[in-house]
Amino acid sequence: MLDLSAALDFLNSSGIEHSEPSQLPGVVAFVDFSDPWGNRLGYYQDLVPSGQQPEYRGTSVNDDAQFIEYEGSHQK
């Protein structure tokens, strides 16, 4: 989501109940809501420009080292 305030405007104008917007400062802002069947959903907005996120071990699902450690720690 590029603009969380636009998402909030949509939720409010549609009468959809939602959580108070929350934020992990400098990282992400988000709001949760439920669909008509009770499934929890959410919108989020990255607060760090694309390509400027800090890169360190464990920051990506593509971090092979993370998966190798996990697989190795659960072998019998």
C-alpha positions in Angstrom: 0.0 0.0 0.0 1.5 3.3 -1.0 -0.8 5.5 1.1 -2.3 4.3 4.3 -4.4 7.4 4.7 -6.1 6.6 1.4 -6.8 3.1 2.7 -8.3 4.5 5.9 -10.5 6.8 3.8 -11.7 3.8 1.9 -12.4 1.8 5.0 -14.2 4.7 6.7 -16.3 5.6 3.6 -17.3 1.9 3.2 -18.3 1.6 6.8 -15.7 -1.1 7.5 -14.6 -1.3 11.1 -10.8 -1.3 11.6 -8.1 -1.0 14.3 -6.5 2.2 15.1 -3.6 2.8 12.7 -0.3 1.6 14.3 3.3 2.3 13.4 6.8 0.9 13.9 8.5 4.2 13.5 10.7 4.5 10.5 9.7 1.1 9.2 6.0 0.4 8.6 2.5 1.8 9.3 -0.5 -0.6 9.3 -4.2 -1.0 10.1 -6.2 -4.2 10.5 -9.8 -5.0 9.6 -12.0 -8.0 8.9 -13.8 -9.1 5.8 -17.5 -10.1 5.9 -16.5 -13.7 6.8 -14.4 -12.7 9.8 -11.0 -13.2 8.2 -8.4 -10.7 9.6 -6.8 -8.6 6.9 -4.7 -5.5 6.9 -3.2 -2.7 4.9 0.4 -1.6 5.5 2.7 1.2 4.2 6.4 0.9 4.0 8.0 4.0 5.6 11.4 3.3 4.2 11.8 4.1 0.5 12.2 1.0 -1.7 15.9 0.0 -2.0 16.9 1.9 1.1 16.0 -0.7 3.7 19.0 -1.8 5.8 20.5 -5.1 4.7 21.6 -7.4 7.4 21.2 -11.1 8.1 17.5 -12.2 8.4 16.0 -9.2 6.7 14.8 -11.1 3.6 12.9 -14.4 2.9 15.6 -14.8 0.2 18.3 -15.0 2.9 19.7 -18.5 2.3 21.8 -18.4 5.5 18.6 -18.1 7.5 17.1 -21.2 5.9 20.2 -23.3 6.1 20.5 -22.6 9.8 16.9 -23.5 10.3 17.1 -26.7 8.3 20.3 -27.8 10.0 19.0 -27.2 13.5 16.0 -29.5 13.0 17.9 -32.5 11.5 17.8 -35.8 13.5 
